[in-house]
Amino acid sequence: MKKGLFLCLIAATVMLASCGTVPELEEVVVNPSPLEMKGGKVHADITGTIPAKKFAKKGVLVVTPVLKFNGQEVLGQPVTYVGEKVKENGTTVNYKKGGKFTQQFDCNYVPAMMKSELYLRFEARKGKKVIEIPDVKIADGIVTTPELAKVNDNPTASTPDKFQRIIQELTKADVMFLIQSANLRSSETKSDGVKALENAIKDANADEKKEVNKLEISGYASPDGAVNLNEQLARNRRKVTEDFLKRDLKKAKINVNFAGDVTPEDWEGFQAEVMNSNIPDKELILRVLSMYSDPDEREAQIKKLASAYPVLAEQILPKLRRSRLILTTDIIGKSDDEIRALAANDPDQLNVEELLYATTLTNDKAAKLAIYQKAADKYNDYRAYNGMGQIYYNDNNIAEARRCFTKALAIEPNDPDVNYNAGLAALADGDLDKAEEYLGKAAGTKGNLGAAMGTLYTKKGNYTAAKEAYGESATNNAAVQQILNKEYEAANKTLNNVKEPNATTAYLKAVVGARLNDKEAVYKNLKEAIAKDASFKARAQKDLEFAKFAEDAEFQAIVK
């Protein structure tokens, strides 16, 4: 607020008014003062009072707000004030009562405006007579603390490879038995399934890149007959099968770890076979299984189904009299050294997962990019484009980052991590609408979506939404939002809990100190910020957050 502000407008009103007294433009208020950047824009409301009997009935006054900075000017919207007898569009000022002086100033913010001043520019006329009036300063500007909400405070989200050093391969076979029998028939030991399993064991034994992990042999009995008999049958079936394989493998000088179990009454297998069949009364049989859990009761109820049981005895139960063999073979992939060498010299020998994994084996940025590019060219894999985009983003090459994320989304448009990254890149590029669109598709991302949305809302000037989005997040950006909401105690708490405090953390602590008029906190934290990042020295010189300390010798010693 500026009371009794003597403007050069006084001269104009003297010329324009019928009396010769020198008037004042009273209660001039610029809100906010100093000016602030919010949502990438600068807005100010300018109000004042034109005193009674000081504005000529035939006078015209055009007032234009002007922001001056770095040898440049931005003109606001002019407002024309006219006397009662002027036939011209404008706000009419009553001669006897005076009037209200009301203006607004709006412009888009650019960084050069940080050190700037707001003026009023006048054009005064009475009839054909024009009165020249110098521009008059009414406010300093601009507080740019929202700029300290850095997009790179939010790390990108990776879409990792699915490389597995050891891949397990399963080979299965069944050895079938006759009813109430554990005799191993030669037709079963020579079946295609058993031969394939034995060959898989021999192949793993001969290949240095393969290794038998385990061989499970489980014995089963169908759920008809006495439980004791079925349990013994299942054990015997498992044993004879294991003995046969041990003899066979001993001849080939192969040692294998055997494991397994027995299932005396295979109700689970029975249910699965019935469900996959087309036998009569199928639904009725399944209903019996769901109604009764006791094995004896189940068997009794099923045997009552006179029309169904013969079909079960012929088509279903024989399939459950078996030993099941499951071979687990470990296929051992390339070593890190092999992958690293091939990625550098012969990447065509690597599959996409190996290529993507290779990027984790080097810290050389150029090498990472080359590997990602190969994976993108050969496999058109969205993860390769995302990886390149992350490197460019972290290197502040936002144009290339956006190009890569766009390529990734063309392949996998709904991936939440790529949408999150594309949102960060758009945010860094100042494309707030696109950033909001991408982040709106990022639910489920491994990135910190709440913090990213908080940064977006801070950039858009919606500090209430930013506060909700950040939640309990302890980051520099969350502290910026709290400062802008004048929650200084909360901001200090957040800054003290930042996981990896940096120069921006210290600078923000200095800003909080300045707002609380804590000189010691200002100087201590400014020194720390500048020690970590010398660029903060130039910012502090222009930052209106420290205006009240600007003339202090200690402040000047820190920033110069």
C-alpha positions as CSV (number, residue, x, y, z in Angstrom):
1,M,0.0,0.0,0.0
2,K,1.2,3.5,-0.7
3,K,-0.7,6.4,1.0
4,G,-0.5,9.9,-0.2
5,L,1.5,8.8,-3.3
6,F,2.5,12.0,-5.1
7,L,2.6,11.0,-8.7
8,C,3.4,13.0,-11.7
9,L,-0.3,12.4,-12.3
10,I,-0.6,15.3,-9.9
11,A,0.6,17.6,-12.6
12,A,-1.9,16.3,-15.0
13,T,-4.8,16.7,-12.6
14,V,-3.7,20.2,-11.8
15,M,-3.8,21.0,-15.5
16,L,-7.1,19.2,-16.0
17,A,-8.9,20.4,-12.9
18,S,-10.6,23.7,-12.5
19,C,-8.8,24.6,-9.3
20,G,-5.0,25.0,-8.9
21,T,-4.4,22.9,-5.8
22,V,-2.0,20.0,-5.9
23,P,-4.0,16.7,-5.3
24,E,-2.8,13.3,-4.2
25,L,-3.7,9.9,-5.6
26,E,-4.7,8.4,-2.3
27,E,-4.5,4.8,-0.9
28,V,-2.7,3.3,-3.9
29,V,-2.5,-0.4,-3.4
30,V,-0.7,-3.0,-5.5
31,N,-1.7,-6.6,-4.6
32,P,0.4,-8.6,-4.3
33,S,3.4,-6.3,-3.6
34,P,6.0,-7.3,-4.6
35,L,4.5,-9.1,-7.6
36,E,4.5,-12.9,-7.7
37,M,4.8,-15.5,-10.4
38,K,1.9,-18.0,-10.2
39,G,1.1,-20.7,-12.7
40,G,3.6,-19.2,-15.1
41,K,1.8,-15.8,-15.1
42,V,2.0,-12.5,-13.3
43,H,-1.1,-10.8,-12.0
44,A,-1.6,-7.6,-10.0
45,D,-4.6,-5.7,-8.8
46,I,-4.0,-1.9,-8.6
47,T,-6.4,0.3,-6.8
48,G,-6.5,3.9,-5.5
49,T,-8.7,6.9,-5.0
50,I,-9.0,10.0,-7.2
51,P,-9.7,12.9,-4.8
52,A,-12.9,14.9,-5.1
53,K,-12.8,18.1,-7.2
54,K,-9.5,17.2,-8.8
55,F,-10.5,15.7,-12.1
56,A,-11.6,18.2,-14.8
57,K,-15.0,17.7,-16.3
58,K,-13.4,17.8,-19.8
59,G,-10.3,15.9,-18.9
60,V,-9.1,12.5,-20.2
61,L,-6.5,10.3,-18.5
62,V,-5.3,6.9,-19.9
63,V,-3.4,4.8,-17.4
64,T,-1.3,1.8,-18.5
65,P,0.6,-0.6,-16.2
66,V,4.1,-1.3,-17.5
67,L,6.4,-4.0,-16.2
68,K,10.1,-3.0,-16.9
69,F,12.9,-5.5,-16.8
70,N,16.3,-6.0,-18.3
71,G,15.8,-3.1,-20.8
72,Q,12.4,-4.5,-21.9
73,E,8.8,-3.6,-21.3
74,V,5.5,-5.5,-21.1
75,L,2.4,-3.3,-21.3
76,G,-0.7,-4.2,-19.4
77,Q,-4.3,-3.3,-20.4
78,P,-4.8,0.5,-20.4
79,V,-7.8,2.0,-18.7
80,T,-9.3,5.3,-19.7
81,Y,-10.8,7.8,-17.1
82,V,-12.9,10.6,-18.4
83,G,-14.5,13.7,-16.9
84,E,-18.2,14.2,-16.8
85,K,-18.4,16.3,-20.0
86,V,-16.2,14.1,-22.2
87,K,-18.0,12.2,-24.9
88,E,-15.5,9.3,-25.1
89,N,-15.6,5.8,-23.8
90,G,-14.0,5.3,-20.4
91,T,-14.6,5.3,-16.7
92,T,-16.3,8.5,-15.7
93,V,-14.9,10.4,-12.7
94,N,-17.4,12.6,-10.9
95,Y,-15.9,16.0,-10.4
96,K,-17.4,16.7,-7.0
97,K,-17.1,13.2,-5.5
98,G,-13.9,11.9,-7.2
99,G,-13.7,8.3,-8.1
100,K,-12.0,4.9,-7.7
101,F,-8.8,4.1,-9.5
102,T,-8.9,0.4,-10.5
103,Q,-6.4,-1.4,-12.8
104,Q,-5.2,-4.9,-13.4
105,F,-1.9,-6.1,-14.8
106,D,-1.4,-9.5,-16.4
107,C,1.4,-11.1,-18.4
108,N,3.1,-14.4,-19.0
109,Y,6.2,-14.8,-16.9
110,V,9.7,-15.2,-18.4
111,P,12.8,-15.7,-16.2
112,A,14.3,-12.3,-17.1
113,M,11.4,-10.7,-15.2
114,M,12.7,-11.8,-11.8
115,K,14.4,-8.4,-11.3
116,S,11.7,-6.0,-12.5
117,E,9.5,-3.1,-11.5
118,L,5.9,-2.2,-12.1
119,Y,5.1,1.3,-13.3
120,L,2.1,3.3,-14.3
121,R,2.3,5.2,-17.6
122,F,-0.1,8.2,-18.2
123,E,-1.5,9.9,-21.2
124,A,-3.4,13.1,-20.0
125,R,-5.5,15.3,-22.3
126,K,-7.8,18.3,-21.9
127,G,-9.3,19.1,-25.2
128,K,-6.4,19.2,-27.6
129,K,-3.8,19.8,-24.9
130,V,-1.6,16.9,-24.0
131,I,0.3,16.8,-20.8
132,E,3.5,14.7,-20.6
133,I,3.9,12.7,-17.4
134,P,6.9,10.5,-16.5
135,D,6.2,6.8,-15.7
136,V,5.8,6.2,-12.0
137,K,7.0,3.1,-10.1
138,I,4.4,1.5,-7.9
139,A,5.8,-2.0,-7.1
140,D,8.8,-4.3,-7.2
141,G,8.7,-7.7,-8.7
142,I,8.7,-10.6,-9.0
143,V,8.8,-13.3,-6.3
144,T,9.6,-16.5,-8.2
145,T,9.7,-19.1,-5.5
146,P,7.4,-21.5,-7.5
147,E,10.4,-21.8,-9.9
148,L,12.2,-23.7,-7.2
149,A,9.8,-26.6,-7.7
150,K,12.0,-28.6,-10.0
151,V,10.6,-31.3,-12.3
152,N,13.8,-33.4,-11.8
153,D,13.0,-33.6,-8.1
154,N,10.8,-36.4,-9.4
155,P,12.9,-39.4,-10.6
156,T,11.8,-41.3,-13.7
157,A,10.3,-44.8,-13.7
158,S,12.1,-47.7,-15.3
159,T,10.6,-50.5,-17.4
160,P,13.2,-53.2,-16.5
161,D,14.4,-56.2,-18.5
162,K,13.0,-59.7,-17.7
163,F,16.5,-61.3,-18.0
164,Q,16.9,-64.5,-15.9
165,R,20.3,-66.0,-15.5
166,I,18.7,-69.4,-14.9
167,I,15.5,-70.4,-16.7
168,Q,13.8,-73.5,-15.5
169,E,12.4,-76.0,-18.0
170,L,9.8,-78.6,-17.1
171,T,9.5,-82.0,-18.7
172,K,6.5,-84.2,-17.7
173,A,5.6,-87.8,-18.2
174,D,3.0,-90.3,-16.7
175,V,3.5,-94.0,-16.1
176,M,0.1,-95.7,-16.0
177,F,-0.8,-98.8,-13.9
178,L,-3.7,-101.3,-14.0
179,I,-6.3,-101.3,-11.3
180,Q,-5.1,-102.4,-7.9
181,S,-1.6,-103.0,-9.4
182,A,1.9,-101.5,-8.9
183,N,3.5,-103.7,-11.6
184,L,5.6,-101.6,-14.0
185,R,4.8,-102.6,-17.6
186,S,7.4,-102.4,-20.3
187,S,5.0,-100.6,-22.6
188,E,4.9,-97.7,-20.0
189,T,8.7,-97.6,-19.5
190,K,9.1,-97.3,-23.3
191,S,6.4,-94.7,-23.8
192,D,7.1,-91.5,-25.7
193,G,6.7,-89.4,-22.6
194,V,9.2,-91.4,-20.5
195,K,11.7,-91.6,-23.4
196,A,11.5,-87.8,-23.8
197,L,12.1,-87.3,-20.1
198,E,15.1,-89.6,-20.0
199,N,16.6,-87.9,-23.1
200,A,16.1,-84.5,-21.4
201,I,18.1,-85.7,-18.4
202,K,20.9,-87.0,-20.7
203,D,20.9,-83.8,-22.7
204,A,21.2,-81.7,-19.5
205,N,24.1,-83.9,-18.3
206,A,26.0,-83.4,-21.6
207,D,25.4,-79.6,-21.9
208,E,27.4,-77.3,-19.7
209,K,24.7,-74.7,-20.0
210,K,22.1,-77.1,-18.5
211,E,21.7,-78.8,-15.1
212,V,19.2,-81.1,-13.7
213,N,17.6,-79.4,-10.7
214,K,15.4,-82.2,-9.5
215,L,13.2,-85.1,-10.6
216,E,9.9,-85.4,-8.8
217,I,8.1,-88.8,-8.9
218,S,4.7,-88.8,-7.3
219,G,2.5,-91.9,-6.9
220,Y,-1.3,-91.8,-7.2
221,A,-4.3,-94.0,-6.7
222,S,-7.8,-93.5,-7.9
223,P,-10.4,-92.6,-5.2
224,D,-12.1,-96.0,-5.3
225,G,-11.5,-98.8,-2.8
226,A,-10.1,-98.8,0.7
227,V,-7.9,-95.9,1.8
228,N,-5.2,-98.2,3.2
229,L,-5.0,-100.2,0.0
230,N,-4.8,-97.0,-2.1
231,E,-2.1,-95.6,0.1
232,Q,0.1,-98.7,-0.3
233,L,-0.6,-98.8,-4.1
234,A,0.4,-95.1,-4.5
235,R,3.7,-95.8,-2.5
236,N,4.5,-98.9,-4.5
237,R,3.8,-97.1,-7.8
238,R,6.2,-94.3,-6.9
239,K,8.9,-96.7,-5.7
240,V,8.9,-99.0,-8.8
241,T,9.0,-96.0,-11.0
242,E,11.9,-94.4,-9.1
243,D,13.8,-97.8,-9.0
244,F,13.4,-98.1,-12.8
245,L,14.8,-94.6,-13.5
246,K,17.7,-95.1,-11.1
247,R,18.8,-98.2,-12.8
248,D,18.5,-96.6,-16.2
249,L,20.4,-93.5,-15.2
250,K,23.1,-95.5,-13.4
251,K,23.9,-97.2,-16.7
252,A,24.4,-93.7,-18.2
253,K,26.5,-92.7,-15.2
254,I,24.1,-89.9,-14.3
255,N,23.2,-88.9,-10.8
256,V,19.9,-87.1,-10.1
257,N,18.2,-85.9,-7.0
258,F,14.8,-87.5,-6.6
259,A,11.9,-86.0,-4.7
260,G,8.1,-86.6,-4.6
261,D,5.1,-87.7,-2.6
262,V,2.1,-89.9,-2.7
263,T,-1.6,-89.2,-3.1
264,P,-3.7,-92.2,-1.9
265,E,-7.0,-90.9,-3.3
266,D,-6.7,-88.4,-6.1
267,W,-9.9,-86.5,-5.7
268,E,-8.3,-83.4,-7.2
269,G,-7.3,-85.3,-10.3
270,F,-10.7,-86.9,-10.4
271,Q,-12.5,-83.5,-10.4
272,A,-10.2,-82.1,-13.1
273,E,-10.8,-85.1,-15.3
274,V,-14.6,-84.9,-14.8
275,M,-14.7,-81.2,-15.6
276,N,-12.8,-81.8,-18.8
277,S,-15.0,-84.6,-19.9
278,N,-18.4,-84.9,-21.6
279,I,-19.6,-87.8,-19.6
280,P,-23.4,-88.1,-18.6
281,D,-24.4,-86.6,-15.3
282,K,-21.2,-84.5,-15.2
283,E,-22.8,-81.6,-13.3
284,L,-24.4,-84.0,-10.8
285,I,-21.0,-85.6,-10.1
286,L,-19.4,-82.2,-9.6
287,R,-22.2,-81.2,-7.3
288,V,-21.6,-84.3,-5.1
289,L,-17.9,-83.4,-4.9
290,S,-18.8,-79.9,-3.7
291,M,-21.4,-81.1,-1.2
292,Y,-19.3,-83.8,0.6
293,S,-15.7,-83.4,1.8
294,D,-15.4,-86.8,3.5
295,P,-13.7,-89.3,1.1
296,D,-15.8,-92.3,2.0
297,E,-19.1,-90.3,1.8
298,R,-18.0,-88.9,-1.6
299,E,-17.3,-92.4,-2.9
300,A,-20.6,-93.8,-1.6
301,Q,-22.6,-91.0,-3.1
302,I,-20.9,-91.3,-6.5
303,K,-21.4,-95.1,-6.6
304,K,-25.2,-94.4,-6.1
305,L,-25.2,-92.8,-9.5
306,A,-26.0,-96.0,-11.3
307,S,-25.9,-94.6,-14.8
308,A,-22.8,-92.6,-14.3
309,Y,-20.5,-94.9,-12.3
310,P,-19.8,-97.4,-15.1
311,V,-18.7,-94.5,-17.3
312,L,-16.5,-93.2,-14.5
313,A,-14.9,-96.6,-14.0
314,E,-14.2,-96.9,-17.7
315,Q,-13.2,-93.4,-18.7
316,I,-12.0,-91.4,-15.6
317,L,-10.6,-93.7,-12.9
318,P,-8.0,-95.4,-15.1
319,K,-6.4,-92.1,-15.8
320,L,-5.7,-91.6,-12.0
321,R,-3.7,-94.9,-11.5
322,R,-0.3,-93.5,-12.2
323,S,3.1,-92.2,-11.3
324,R,3.7,-88.6,-12.4
325,L,7.3,-87.6,-13.4
326,I,8.3,-83.9,-13.4
327,L,11.8,-83.1,-14.4
328,T,13.1,-79.6,-13.6
329,T,16.1,-78.5,-15.7
330,D,18.0,-75.3,-15.1
331,I,19.1,-73.6,-18.3
332,I,22.0,-71.4,-17.4
333,G,22.3,-68.2,-19.4
334,K,25.2,-66.1,-20.4
335,S,27.5,-64.7,-17.8
336,D,27.8,-60.9,-17.2
337,D,31.2,-60.9,-18.9
338,E,29.7,-62.7,-22.0
339,I,26.8,-60.3,-22.2
340,R,29.0,-57.3,-21.8
341,A,31.4,-58.4,-24.5
342,L,28.6,-59.3,-27.0
343,A,26.8,-56.1,-26.3
344,A,29.9,-54.2,-27.3
345,N,31.1,-56.3,-30.2
346,D,28.3,-58.5,-31.5
347,P,24.9,-57.4,-30.1
348,D,23.0,-59.5,-32.7
349,Q,23.9,-62.5,-30.7
350,L,21.8,-61.3,-27.8
351,N,18.0,-61.5,-27.4
352,V,16.0,-58.5,-26.3
353,E,16.1,-59.3,-22.6
354,E,19.9,-59.8,-22.7
355,L,20.3,-56.5,-24.5
356,L,18.2,-54.6,-22.0
357,Y,20.1,-56.4,-19.2
358,A,23.4,-55.3,-20.7
359,T,22.5,-51.7,-20.1
360,T,22.7,-52.4,-16.4
361,L,26.3,-53.7,-16.7
362,T,27.8,-50.3,-17.7
363,N,27.9,-46.8,-16.3
364,D,28.9,-45.3,-19.7
365,K,26.0,-43.2,-20.9
366,A,27.0,-43.5,-24.6
367,A,27.3,-47.3,-24.3
368,K,23.9,-47.5,-22.7
369,L,22.3,-45.4,-25.4
370,A,24.0,-47.6,-28.1
371,I,22.6,-50.8,-26.5
372,Y,19.1,-49.3,-26.1
373,Q,19.2,-48.1,-29.8
374,K,20.1,-51.7,-30.9
375,A,17.3,-53.2,-28.9
376,A,14.9,-50.6,-30.4
377,D,16.1,-51.1,-33.9
378,K,16.1,-54.9,-33.8
379,Y,13.1,-55.6,-31.6
380,N,11.1,-52.4,-31.6
381,D,10.8,-52.8,-27.8
382,Y,9.1,-50.0,-26.0
383,R,11.4,-50.5,-23.0
384,A,14.4,-49.6,-25.1
385,Y,12.8,-46.3,-26.1
386,N,11.8,-45.6,-22.5
387,G,15.4,-46.3,-21.3
388,M,16.8,-43.9,-23.9
389,G,14.2,-41.3,-22.9
390,Q,15.3,-41.6,-19.2
391,I,18.9,-41.0,-20.1
392,Y,18.1,-37.9,-22.2
393,Y,15.7,-36.6,-19.5
394,N,18.4,-37.0,-16.8
395,D,20.8,-35.2,-19.1
396,N,18.2,-32.4,-19.5
397,N,17.8,-33.1,-23.2
398,I,14.1,-32.8,-22.9
399,A,13.3,-32.6,-26.7
400,E,15.0,-36.0,-27.2
401,A,13.5,-37.4,-24.1
402,R,10.0,-36.5,-25.3
403,R,10.7,-38.0,-28.7
404,C,11.8,-41.3,-27.1
405,F,8.8,-41.5,-24.7
406,T,6.5,-40.8,-27.6
407,K,8.0,-43.7,-29.6
408,A,7.6,-46.0,-26.5
409,L,3.9,-45.0,-26.2
410,A,3.3,-45.6,-29.9
411,I,4.2,-49.3,-29.1
412,E,2.7,-49.6,-25.6
413,P,0.3,-46.7,-25.2
414,N,-1.1,-47.8,-21.8
415,D,2.1,-48.5,-19.9
416,P,1.9,-46.4,-16.7
417,D,5.6,-46.0,-16.3
418,V,6.1,-44.6,-19.8
419,N,3.1,-42.3,-19.4
420,Y,4.6,-41.1,-16.1
421,N,7.9,-40.4,-17.7
422,A,6.3,-38.6,-20.7
423,G,4.4,-36.5,-18.2
424,L,7.6,-35.5,-16.5
425,A,9.2,-34.6,-19.8
426,A,6.2,-32.5,-20.8
427,L,6.3,-30.8,-17.4
428,A,10.0,-30.0,-17.9
429,D,9.1,-28.6,-21.3
430,G,6.4,-26.3,-19.8
431,D,3.7,-28.2,-21.7
432,L,1.4,-28.4,-18.7
433,D,-1.7,-29.6,-20.5
434,K,0.1,-32.5,-22.1
435,A,1.8,-33.3,-18.8
436,E,-1.6,-33.6,-17.1
437,E,-2.9,-35.8,-19.9
438,Y,0.1,-38.2,-19.6
439,L,0.1,-38.3,-15.8
440,G,-3.7,-39.0,-15.9
441,K,-2.8,-42.4,-17.6
442,A,0.0,-43.3,-15.1
443,A,-2.0,-44.9,-12.4
444,G,0.1,-47.9,-11.1
445,T,3.5,-46.5,-12.1
446,K,6.5,-47.3,-10.1
447,G,7.3,-43.5,-10.0
448,N,6.0,-41.1,-7.4
449,L,2.8,-40.1,-9.2
450,G,1.5,-38.0,-6.2
451,A,4.7,-35.9,-6.1
452,A,4.6,-35.5,-9.9
453,M,1.0,-34.3,-9.8
454,G,2.0,-32.0,-6.9
455,T,4.7,-30.5,-9.1
456,L,2.2,-30.1,-11.9
457,Y,-0.3,-28.3,-9.7
458,T,2.4,-26.1,-8.3
459,K,3.4,-25.1,-11.8
460,K,-0.2,-24.4,-12.6
461,G,-0.6,-22.3,-9.5
462,N,-3.2,-24.6,-7.9
463,Y,-1.5,-24.8,-4.5
464,T,-4.5,-26.4,-2.7
465,A,-4.5,-29.3,-5.2
466,A,-0.7,-29.5,-4.9
467,K,-0.9,-29.9,-1.2
468,E,-3.4,-32.8,-1.5
469,A,-1.3,-34.5,-4.2
470,Y,2.0,-34.3,-2.2
471,G,0.4,-35.7,1.0
472,E,3.2,-36.6,3.4
473,S,5.9,-36.5,0.7
474,A,9.2,-35.2,2.1
475,T,10.7,-33.5,-1.0
476,N,12.0,-30.1,-2.0
477,N,9.0,-29.6,-4.2
478,A,6.5,-30.5,-1.4
479,A,8.3,-27.8,0.7
480,V,7.9,-25.2,-2.1
481,Q,4.1,-25.8,-2.0
482,Q,4.1,-25.4,1.7
483,I,6.0,-22.1,1.5
484,L,3.6,-20.8,-1.1
485,N,0.7,-21.8,1.2
486,K,2.5,-19.9,4.0
487,E,2.9,-23.2,6.0
488,Y,6.4,-22.4,7.2
489,E,6.6,-24.8,10.2
490,A,5.5,-27.6,7.9
491,A,8.0,-26.6,5.2
492,N,10.8,-26.6,7.7
493,K,9.8,-30.1,8.9
494,T,9.6,-31.3,5.3
495,L,13.0,-29.9,4.4
496,N,14.6,-31.5,7.5
497,N,13.2,-34.9,6.3
498,V,14.4,-34.7,2.7
499,K,16.1,-38.0,2.1
500,E,19.0,-36.6,0.0
501,P,19.2,-32.9,0.8
502,N,20.9,-30.7,-1.8
503,A,21.6,-27.1,-2.6
504,T,17.9,-26.4,-3.3
505,T,17.0,-27.9,0.1
506,A,19.3,-25.4,1.8
507,Y,18.1,-22.5,-0.3
508,L,14.5,-23.3,0.5
509,K,15.4,-23.3,4.2
510,A,16.9,-19.8,3.7
511,V,13.6,-18.7,2.0
512,V,11.6,-20.0,5.0
513,G,14.0,-18.1,7.3
514,A,13.5,-14.9,5.4
515,R,9.7,-15.2,5.6
516,L,10.0,-15.7,9.4
517,N,12.5,-12.9,9.6
518,D,15.1,-15.3,11.0
519,K,18.4,-13.7,9.9
520,E,20.5,-16.5,11.3
521,A,18.6,-19.1,9.3
522,V,18.8,-17.0,6.1
523,Y,22.6,-16.6,6.2
524,K,23.5,-20.1,7.4
525,N,21.4,-21.8,4.8
526,L,22.4,-19.4,2.0
527,K,26.0,-20.2,2.6
528,E,25.3,-23.9,2.4
529,A,23.2,-23.6,-0.7
530,I,25.9,-21.5,-2.5
531,A,28.7,-23.9,-1.4
532,K,26.8,-26.8,-3.0
533,D,25.7,-24.9,-6.1
534,A,27.3,-21.5,-6.9
535,S,24.4,-20.6,-9.3
536,F,22.3,-19.8,-6.2
537,K,24.6,-16.8,-5.6
538,A,23.2,-15.0,-8.7
539,R,19.6,-16.0,-7.8
540,A,19.9,-14.7,-4.3
541,Q,21.1,-11.3,-5.5
542,K,17.8,-10.9,-7.4
543,D,15.4,-12.9,-5.2
544,L,12.9,-10.6,-3.6
545,E,12.4,-13.2,-0.9
546,F,15.6,-11.6,0.6
547,A,14.7,-8.0,-0.1
548,K,14.7,-7.0,3.5
549,F,18.3,-8.3,3.9
550,A,19.7,-6.9,0.7
551,E,21.5,-4.0,2.3
552,D,23.0,-6.0,5.1
553,A,26.8,-6.3,4.8
554,E,26.7,-10.0,5.8
555,F,24.1,-10.8,3.1
556,Q,26.1,-8.9,0.5
557,A,29.3,-10.7,1.5
558,I,27.5,-14.1,1.0
559,V,26.0,-13.3,-2.5
560,K,28.8,-11.3,-4.1
